[in-house]
Amino acid sequence: MPELMLIIFSLFLGMTLAAAAGLRAFLPMFALGVLERAQLLAPFSLGESFQWLTSDLAILTLGIATVLEAAADKVPAVDSALDSVMTFVRPGAGAVSVLAVVSSQDPTLAYVSAVVLAGGASLPVHLGKGTLRLGSHATTAGAGSPVLSLVEDASSTGAITLSVLVPVLAVLFGLVSLFFVGFVIHRIRKRRRRT
């Protein structure tokens, strides 16, 4: 794959990872470690500074954190508390994920894109998820939370896996993430104007 094309695909994969971190903070890093270790990350690669994601300890720790986060997110009262705490964790997890895949291409580009994509994709997706979850709590008394959580699990896992295995889909998922981020920002601004 030509270098410019790989950089573009890596940026879109980074955007997909950052958006997925807005739903499940630890899943993108866990997936990167597992996929790299299984040699399924090609044509992408982890930067040298992020090879630690493939260690036994990192995979075990991130795997446990992913399972605990996903399980806690299915309990109606716990999911809101978890979302409050994760507001500060998810952009950082998104930044690490972006840095991991883009730093192997160009370190300067990696740092700039990590800041822009992590905050620009993780936080709006997280806020959109929180808003949707609050609406679900109000209309279903929390009964819809486990269903929404399963959809979030499937969409984030599927987007990450498909983006890596079929790089063209990284562009598609990245564009969808970009559209969703724009939609959430538009809704937040519209709501602020009303008040």
ABEGO torsion letter per residue (X at the ends): XBAAAAAAAAAAAAAAAAAAAAABAAAAAAAAAAAAAAGAAOABBBBAAAAAAABAAAAAAAAAAAAAAAAAAABAAAAAAAAAAAAAAAAAAAAAAAAAAAAAABAAAAAAAAAAAAAAAAAAAAAAAAAAAAAAAAAAGGAAAAAAAAAAAAAAAAAAAAAAABAAAAAAAAAAAAAAAAAAAAAAAAAAAAX
